[in-house]
Amino acid sequence: MAGRRRTRGSRFPGRCLLLVPLLLALLVSLVGCGGGRPATDSARADVQRVLDRRAAALLGHDASAYATTGTAADYTAVRAVPLATWSYRVTAVHEDGDSATSATADAQLSYRVDGYDKAPVTTSRVLGLARGGAGQWSVTSERPAKKTGEQLWDQGTVSVVRGAHSLVLGAGQSAARLRSFADLADDAVPAVSAAWGTDWAGHVVVLVPKSLEGMAALLGSPASSYRGIAAVTTGETGGGAKTPADRVIVNPDAYGMLGRVGRQVVLTHETTHVATRAHTNAATPLWLSEGYADWVGYRDTDRTPAEAAPELQHAVTSDDLPTALPTDTDFGFTGDANRLASAYEGGWLACRMIAEHWGEPKLDEFYRTVGTHRERPGAVENALKTVLGTSLPQFTADWREYVRTQLG
């Protein structure tokens, strides 16, 4: 990509992909795989015991005990991750052939990062197994189940950098680069709390794979879906205390094209999604969730509307002022890059207008009030009436005039 299109793609923070099936597959995949002859309950119990010992050895940082359960290569990859829990639940064992000396096991891996996850992250795994001369099963391999995203340690040894408000996990990245992400995240967290309040975890987990392809593998999606997208946030909208923590997943290729301010805006944007998750659901339009995250991201910068919204400014000066607020479809990653840019810019300016005309507390209240609904119809209209004292047609007209005056 080159020129104008390249600028748009690398500039924009990735939006929070909270409801799409691919991230549900990343966190809780229901798809198992494996073939061969189903094993007996006895074999399944035997495999479960081996995996229980394997999990205990990992949590106990006992490399020797881990090695007695099979291949130890993945121990090195994951051992630096600060784990509070790690366990397997075997769902099926498939023996290969009549000799029953090899098999595959379908299992649910559940783990919790110490100090960050209030509930376990759960993902489906497939383990290769071999039976020794004494009849004992051992693990020969472990991989994600079909249609399930990778874990960071599937991509190599994980390095860990701790910040004051952040935990950065990387694969194929230098300690210095991971520290730079921790510094950005540590600045992002208090900036988000200053805008949104402190009724959230107040910390963030950042995953930094080696490349765009690594990012896509974590999300279980083609790399083409995220080319030019600097970062995304995974998690579950409307989650309570038992919902696993969000992960900010970075695209290091696109991120490297950003300047210092752009990098900070991205991390602050994504951290905003972490903070607002419990108040974001199907009722929340993307122009509001993405616009609010951008508003927080730009809040402490000196970027002018013309600098932060060049695509929409081009439309305005070309006498092509939008007639309506951006739709959810406008935020599609696989669509036109200019359309995506305009959608983010339009949502940001809508939130900026609310903050300027009604005040920042009203913007906060408006976001939360929309989230009290469980479905889209009427949610925005009700919040506009009860919080801002206006209607959707009038708000849209005011927004169009605001866009014209700010960018014309």
Steps between C-alpha positions, in 0.01 A plus 500: 500500500624850433409863540167599645369146545812391685470791740141413582571133558798546730351795686190347641481315828335163454148490632392273776386174340286393790201324354627332187512119493872481423593645841248278676686218327827650633379495860251211522507272197250219496655322207704188569699301253668167473434172338549132547332255735337650813690397811357337807410696811810349659727646233333838536556491876864402447553794265328735744741395775800566276370846412427573866863421582615708205296801616623467858862488382453814291342691787771376733779601260628140513664436164607147594151395602359660186743301284376171650159568341639527147651765276631796695550748215183693582605532864776738396257696284245567773696489826553878527126574492381577857230237538256476788327189360554253215294186445374263233165325470514205262186476289597213269787263421540350153734202476679449167481155351477162670827519690378791712854631544410849381194719534372855500310665780252785477519719808390834637794701632407753768750746640507825691774762494586592855377842602318569173237236425200483732383183329681239287555540129391173338607369163482167315819302445604177329778297657703227331560197723727196503479196723826366641601145580352523848168610356543860614379778272728796427441821308678532166344826379240765576326733256183709470185314401359557154356850451654614828751782528852438616634595841806724506727214614401303191711757311816463706646577840303771677688794650337703776535865595307646793395862518338696779154441348576243233625156414657465155551152353699466180625234262792574270539851644790661685470598864556864402205499262274330752602762755391771258153345490490483879588869518220587257251285689606653831419842358175375350349358819493825705385692191204265464418518871508881482235495228289195587549463873659233713223237502706255295804280554749781449752287315542340161659194337674564167600219261772577246553224242790507255300606195163570344469128427557427867229746598255340258584152631416611855165621370439191287449710189677574170778757515327700227225588750741705711750643257549866594310456829734594784330308782176334610350418838348161572249429773133459574263797503277562796720271709484483876752400761527146364594610150865440400717805455529663162816473293632782286661328201748707302578485131873582518521563125240779498603625842853560384373747240351731763665796668521545877163673530334245273636212705368657820159566346477135396581360846272750672221418254531128564531546875175697488330193356627300797361757743160536332441132427246444779286784362530402134256254346279438199320829567819702453557618141856491376502874433462542877738230626769579243438874510526506877822296495647743246377795705687372804800420282523855364381674819846584633657576163511825306371345178249724322194359323669564165806300613302217659226473237662556159278253315180660620645844433565396142136398469380830646719714275384290204140592584429142611392557861360176651124495537490265799714371784727207408335159497655184642560382144720803437745365759567174314871423476470331162327789328628823350780656710376855440151405612643342815705812570198726458297279735755530780534872445124551494452308824781695665352834398156394629648425843712814489188704426318351800798574727520860377128583488367301797818438700722199559286361787201492265700310239589244766138478613376471142731204431396319815129568444512350151661192656213450744298369207556144378414556135544775245145628426428811704824494701664805342172685460414452870846612617492805273165602649566426868866602522547766232143624458500459124378264229688287248401718200604817684822341626586386150435846362714655774778248430497576127530870573778433751691293245456772238618781728793304643626368167370743239 
